[in-house]
Amino acid sequence: MTEILDTNVLVRFLVGDIPKQKEQALQWFVEAENGKREIIVNALVIAETVFVLESFYKQRRLEIATVMEVFLSQRWLIVPERKAMLAALEFYRQNKHFVDCYLVAWSRTKHGGILTFDKKLEKFAHH
C-alpha cells in the first residue's frame, strides 16, 4: 500500500521533541527502506515542514536546507518532484522564500513559466 507522509511525521522525525513519535516515524522510514512500505513525500509537505522548522523551531535556513536535502535524496522515498525540490533548496540557501524557490525550480526543471504579480519573484525567476 502506498501512503502519503504528513508534515507532523516529518517534523517529529527531524526535531525529535516527542520521542515516541520520532521512534514511530523512524520505524515507518526503516520499513520503507526495507521495501515493506511505500511512502510518498509531496511538495506541499516539504514546504510546510520548511516553514515550521524556520518559524516555530527557529532553525537556520542552511540547517533546514541540508537536512531536507538528505531526506529528499533517499531513494526509498517516492518524491514525485524530487529534482525541483532539491533545486528549490539550493535557492532557499540564498535567503529566498521557500515557495518562491520552489516555483522557480519547478519552472526551470519543467521549462515553463510563472504567472505572478510579485516583481521580486519575477526578477528572481529571470536570473
Order of alpha helices (4+ residues) and beta strands (2+ residues): beta-alpha-alpha-beta-alpha-alpha-beta-alpha-alpha-alpha
